[in-house]
């Protein structure tokens, strides 16, 4: 059986849940398994902070202020890693606006595309996503809501679902 190719996956943690929230951590797993993670130093104009969001991702405003990398550096690093590629997210509806906010504030033109992971999956496998994802979470035992861990969980879930689906197709032929 051929090996299922895995897409590049991105995940973003943010300062909150509303329209004034902003990205504070980005995690990425490339097709070849290379991982990338950065805490993002907030722009001085970005002041919204949600204690509820902090309870979920366990990243404090002090952490991003002390250890965060500049918006420009993060944007340029992502462009180098992802140039002319499409990277996928299972939270595209929120991750895409945060990525736009990061690149706009950094004044860097984004040279890659983002899309929803569901756009590259067959409809007949979508109903298994949450079940398989929960199995992967239990097996990998990674801290959730840490962007690079979430990206790896998403990529592993995708690979497992697509491998099982291909095996079923081959068994029917």
C-alpha positions in Angstrom: 0.0 0.0 0.0 1.3 3.5 -0.8 2.0 5.9 1.9 -0.6 8.7 2.3 0.9 12.1 1.8 0.1 14.5 4.6 -0.6 18.2 4.1 1.2 21.0 5.9 -1.0 21.9 9.0 -1.1 25.1 10.9 -2.7 26.0 14.2 -3.0 29.4 15.9 -3.7 30.2 19.6 -5.1 33.7 20.2 -5.5 36.3 22.9 -9.3 35.8 23.0 -12.4 34.8 21.1 -13.7 38.1 19.8 -13.0 40.3 16.7 -10.3 42.3 18.6 -8.3 39.1 19.5 -5.0 38.5 17.9 -2.5 35.6 17.3 -0.2 34.8 20.2 1.2 31.4 19.1 1.6 29.7 15.8 2.4 26.0 15.3 3.1 24.2 12.1 3.9 20.7 10.9 5.1 20.4 7.3 4.4 17.6 4.9 7.8 16.0 5.9 7.1 16.2 9.6 9.2 19.3 10.3 7.7 21.3 13.1 7.7 25.0 13.8 6.4 27.0 16.8 6.7 30.6 17.8 5.1 32.7 20.5 4.2 36.0 18.9 5.0 39.4 20.6 1.9 41.5 20.5 1.8 44.8 18.7 1.4 47.7 21.2 -2.1 48.4 19.8 -3.2 44.8 20.5 -4.5 45.0 24.1 -7.5 42.7 24.3 -6.8 39.8 26.6 -9.2 37.1 27.7 -8.6 35.3 31.0 -10.9 32.5 29.7 -8.7 32.0 26.6 -5.6 32.0 28.8 -7.1 29.2 30.9 -7.5 27.2 27.7 -4.1 27.7 26.1 -2.0 28.4 29.3 0.0 31.2 27.7 0.1 34.4 29.7 0.3 37.9 28.3 3.6 38.2 30.2 4.9 35.1 28.3 4.3 36.6 24.9 5.7 39.9 26.0 8.9 38.3 27.3 9.4 35.4 24.9 7.4 36.4 21.8 9.1 36.9 18.5 8.3 40.0 16.5 5.4 40.0 14.1 7.8 40.7 11.2 10.1 37.8 12.1 7.2 35.4 12.4 5.6 36.5 9.1 9.0 36.2 7.3 9.7 32.8 8.8 6.3 31.5 7.8 6.8 32.8 4.3 10.1 31.0 4.0 8.7 27.7 5.3 5.4 27.8 3.3 6.2 29.8 0.1 3.8 29.0 -2.7 2.2 26.2 -0.6 -1.2 25.7 0.8 -1.3 25.0 4.6 -4.4 23.6 6.2 -6.3 24.2 9.4 -9.2 22.6 11.2 -10.1 26.0 12.5 -9.7 28.0 9.3 -12.7 30.3 10.1 -10.7 31.8 13.0 -7.1 31.0 12.0 -7.3 32.8 8.7 -8.4 36.1 10.1 -5.7 35.9 12.8 -3.1 35.2 10.1 -4.4 38.1 8.0 -4.1 40.3 11.2 -0.5 39.1 11.8 0.7 39.8 8.2 -1.2 43.1 7.9 0.3 44.5 11.1 3.8 43.2 10.2 3.4 44.9 6.8 4.6 41.7 5.1 3.0 40.2 2.0 1.9 36.6 2.7 3.4 34.2 0.1 1.3 31.1 1.0 -2.3 30.1 1.2 -4.5 28.8 4.0 -7.5 26.5 3.6 -9.8 24.4 5.7 -8.7 20.8 6.1 -12.2 19.7 5.2 -11.6 20.9 1.6 -9.2 18.0 0.9 -11.2 15.2 2.6 -13.8 13.1 0.9 -17.3 13.6 2.3 -17.7 10.0 3.3 -14.9 10.2 5.8 -15.9 13.4 7.5 -18.2 11.7 10.0 -15.2 9.8 11.5 -13.1 13.0 12.0 -13.9 13.6 15.7 -13.7 9.9 16.7 -10.3 9.4 15.1 -9.1 12.8 16.4 -10.0 11.7 20.0 -8.1 8.4 19.5 -5.1 10.3 18.3 -5.2 12.7 21.2 -5.4 9.8 23.6 -2.5 8.0 21.9 -0.1 11.0 21.5 -0.9 12.4 25.0 0.1 15.9 24.0 -1.0 19.1 25.7 -4.0 20.4 23.8 -4.3 24.1 22.8 -0.6 24.3 22.3 -0.4 25.2 18.6 2.4 22.8 17.5 0.7 19.9 19.3 -2.7 20.7 17.8 -1.1 20.9 14.3 0.5 17.4 14.8 -2.8 16.0 16.1 -4.6 17.3 13.0 -2.0 16.0 10.6 -2.0 12.6 12.3 -5.8 12.4 12.3 -5.9 13.3 8.6 -3.3 10.6 7.7 -5.0 7.9 9.8 -8.5 8.7 8.3 -7.1 8.7 4.7 -5.1 5.5 5.2 -8.2 3.7 6.6 -10.3 5.0 3.8 -7.8 3.9 1.1 -7.6 0.5 2.7 -11.4 0.1 2.5 -11.4 1.1 -1.1 -8.6 -1.4 -1.9 -10.4 -4.2 0.0 -13.5 -3.6 -2.2 -11.6 -4.0 -5.5 
